[in-house]
Amino acid sequence: MTEEPRTQSTGSRDRPAAARRIAVVGSANLDVVVPVDRHPRLGETVIGGDAYRVPGGKGANQAVACARLGASTAFIGCIGEDDVGHTLRQSLVDDGVDVDGLTATPGVPSGLALIVVDGSAENTIVVSPGANARLAPAHLSSSSLADAAAVLLQLEIPVPTVAAAAAAATGLVVLNPAPATELPDELLRSVDVLVPNRSELALLAKAAREPTGQDEVVDLARVLDGPSRVVVTLGSEGALVVDDDRTVHLPAPQVDAVDATAAGDSFCAALTVALTEGAGLEAAAGWATRGAAVTVTRRGAQPSLPRRDEIGHTWRAQEGTSP
């Protein structure tokens, strides 16, 4: 069954029905990726394949993904005054992202991510934030956060800046709490839709361990003091939507995965784009699972992000199961 776009707000704040611009506040990194047969144990050295460098960073990935899916997208972030910074800026421009809010910071390097991907498409990542760590609330003053239909946030930038962006937003606020860290209650209460994975959810819910079964995931999502709508990404198992009293599991399409890098970013972008177009949370999450499934079939962060015709021009309700 196809779900028709709605005219009312999909967030907790009123916004003009015609507003469709998405503002992404976050990080921009250059990814240095090394493929390996398996990840090294502590203290061990393994021989990898040829390294390659691609633009990445959770914020920039999500901005590019939104733009490729047809949304008018602005990116607010910090880069260094170096060759890497120029590459990161140009990558955003090439995909049609508005970079008026991208600041070049003198005297510090641009962000860098060191990524190791094994033969099962699983990765480990070390991020050197560089200029991303200098993104401050003052950088948001000239942005268009108040005019955006949605503000999409992550945690590779200082938490006070994330909190300031959420507070300045008048449209939908979507937070991908990655990498995992504790967050102030005021920030969580400013969020309309939270998109964690299992480990991030466990940390925010102050659980002793990561949840395993779907019932445990639902229980943790419901104890959070803040957003009433939570979409928990489950990797190859898809996503679990927890919306007020309703919970739905949306399975992921079966694909031959080669690299999970940016799959979560692809998911968050597609979810946000669909919500700004009027999709219900379940339909938006179903569309996002298809976007993430395409992403994992290709190598690299931004090179793997799909365009709209690759995941379906329209979002629609996806068959799910209640836990």
N, C-alpha and C positions, 0 to 999 in steps of 0.2 A: 504494500500500500504506500503510495507516495504522499508525503506530508507537505502541505502547501505552506509557502512562506506566510508568516504572521506579521502584523503591523505593530503590535505592542512591543514594549521593551522586553528583552530577554534577560535583563539584569535587574538589580534591586533599585536602580536609579532610572529616572525618566530621561529620555533622550529623543531628539527629533527622529521621526521614522526614516527620513531621507539620509541621515548620517550613516555612512558605511566605512569611514576611515578607521584603520587600525594603527595604533601607536605601539611600537615595541620598544621597551626600555631594557637594555641589557648589554651583554658582552659581545665583543668581536675578537676572535683569535685566529692565528694561522695554525692549522693542524699539520703536524708532522707525523705521518702514519707509517708504521712498520708492520707488515704481515708476518706472522709466525705460525708454525705448526701447533705450538702450545705455549701457554704463558709460563714464564720462568718461576721456579720456586724461590723463596727468600734466599738471597746470596748466590743464586745460580745465573749463569749467562747462557742464553740460547742464541743461535744464529737465525736471523730473519731474512726476509726477501728485500727487494729494492724498496727504499723509502720513497714516499711521494708527499708533496705539500699541497694542501688545498685550503681555501678560506673556510673558516668555521666559527665557533663560539655560539653558545646557546641563543643569545639574543639575535645575532646576525642571521643564524640559521632560520630562526622562526620568522624573522622579517622577510627573508628571501622566499621562504615557503608560502607565507601569506600572499606576497606579490605574485608568485607563480600560479596561485590559485585564483587570481583575479581581483584581489582586494587592493584598494588604494592604501599604501603602507608607508609609514614614517618610522625611522629608526633613530633612537636617542642613545648615544654611547660615547666612549672615549677610545682613541687610538693614539699611538705614538707618532712623533714627527720623524718617521723612518720609512724605509722601502716597504716593510711589511704593512705599515699603516696605509700607505698608498694602495697596495694590493687589496687590502680589506675594503677600503672605501670604493675602489673601482668595481669590485665584485658586486657590492650593493647597488651601485649606480647602473651597472649592466642589466640588473634584473628589475629596474624601474623603481627602486626604493628611494624615497625622499630622505636625503642625508643632511638636511639643513641642521639637524640636531646632533650631528656627529662631530665631536670636538677633537682636534689634534692637540695633544698635551706635550709640551716640550720637556726634554730631560728624562723621559722614561720610555722604555721599550713598549711596543705593542704587545698585546696578549699572545701567548703561545700555548698550544696544547700538544702533549706528547702522547700518542695513541698507539697501542699495540692491539692488533686484531688477530685472533687465532682461527684455526680451520673450521670452527663451529660458528663463526661470525660473532663470537663474544669478544668484548673489548675491555681493556683497562686504560684509564686516562689520568694523566697528571697535567694540571693546568697551572701555568705561571701567569697570573692575572695582568701584570704590567699596568698599562694605562687603564684597564678596566677597574682596577682598585681605586682609581682617582675620580670615578664618576660620582659626583656629589649632588645633593638636592639643588644646589644653585644652578647646575646645568639644565634643570628642568624648567626654569623660569620662562624661557622663550619658546618652549615646546607647545604643541597643540593638544596637550593631554585633555584639557577641559572640553575640546571640541570633538574628540574621538568617540566613535561608536563603541570601541573596546580598547582597553589597555592590556597588553600581554607582557607578563613579567616572569623573571627567573632569578636565580640566586648566585650568578657568577659576578655580581657587582655588590657593593656594600648594602647591607640590609637597611640602613637608614634611608638610602636613596630609593630602594624598593618601596619602603613604607611611605615616603613622600610622594612617589608617583601614584600609589594606590589612593592616597588621600586627595590628590589633585584631580583624579579622574571623576568624570560625571557619567560616563557610560559604563559598560560591563567591565569588570576587573577579573582577569583570568591569571592565576598564579600557578606556575610550574615550580614547585619548591625543590629545585635541583641546582647544584648539589645539596644534599641533605644538611640542614642545620636547624637549630632551635630558632623559633620566631616569636616575636612579641604578640600577645593576644590582640592588641589593637590592630596590628597588620592583618591577622587572620580574620578579624571581624570586618575588615574593609574589602575582603575578597568575595566575589560572587560565585566563582567556579574555581575549585582547587583541583589540580591535576598532578597527584603524586604517583610514584610507583610504590611497591610494597614497603621497601626499606624507608623511604621518605615518610610514608604514612605512619610507620611504627615510631619513628623519632618524634613526629609532631604529636602523636597520641600518647607519648611517654610510655610506650609498651616495652615489656622486657625483652621481646624478641620480634622478629619479622613474622607477620601472619602467613599462614600456609593456605588453609582452605578458604573458600569464598565467604563463608559465614564469619570467619575471623576478620576478614577484610572489612566486611560490612559493619561489624561491631566497632572496629577502630574508627571507621569513617564517621560513625554516629556520635562518638564521644568528643569529637573536635569542637572546640569553642570558637565558632566562626561560621564559615560557609555552610549553608544547608545543602549545597549541591557539590558533590565530589565525584570525580571520574578517576578511578584507579587504573593505571596502565599495568597490564600483566604480561608484557612481552609477547611471546608466541601464543599465549592463551587469550589474547585480546584485551578487553577492558571491562570494568565493572562500574556501572552507573549507580550512584546512590543519591536519589533525589527525593527529599522529604521522606514519605513513607514507602516509596517505590524503589526497588533495586532490580537491575537487569544486567545479566552477563551477555556481552557481545563478543562472540568468538572472532578470532582473526582469520583472514584467508590463509590457506596453506600455500606457502611459497618456498622456493629454494633460497634460503638466506645466505648472504656472503659477508655482510658487514652491518652490524646493528647501530653504528654511529649515526646520530641525528634522527633515529626513528622516533624518539620521544618528542623532538622538536617538530618533526613533520606532523605528529599527532596533535600537538598543542595548536599549531597553526591552523590545521584543517578544522579542528573543533571550533576555534575562535571565528574563523571565516564563516562557517555554517551558522553559528549562533547570531552573528551580525546580520545574516541574510534572513533570519527569522525561524531557523530550524529549532525544533525542540531538542532537549539535551540528548535524548536517546538517538535521534536521527543524526545529530551532529557527531556524536561519538562513534556511531556506525560508519559514517563517512571517513572519520579520522582513522579508524582501524584500517581502512583500505589504503589510505595515504601512507601510513606507516609500513604496511605490507609491501608496497612498491619500493619504499626507501631502502629496506633491508636487502633488496635484491641487487643493489648497486654499491660500489665502493665510494668511500669519501663522504664528507658531510654535505656541503652545498651541492656538489655534483649529483648527489643521489636524490635530491628533493624533487618530487613529482610536479608536473603541471596538471591543470584541471582535467584535460581530456584523458589523462592516464588513470584517474580514479573515478571518473564519472562526472559529467558536467553538473548534475544536480544531486544533492543529498536526498536521501530517502530513508524511511524507517527500515531498520534491519532486524531480521528475526533474532530474538534473544531469549534467554531463559532466566527465570527468577531463581536466585540461590535458595 
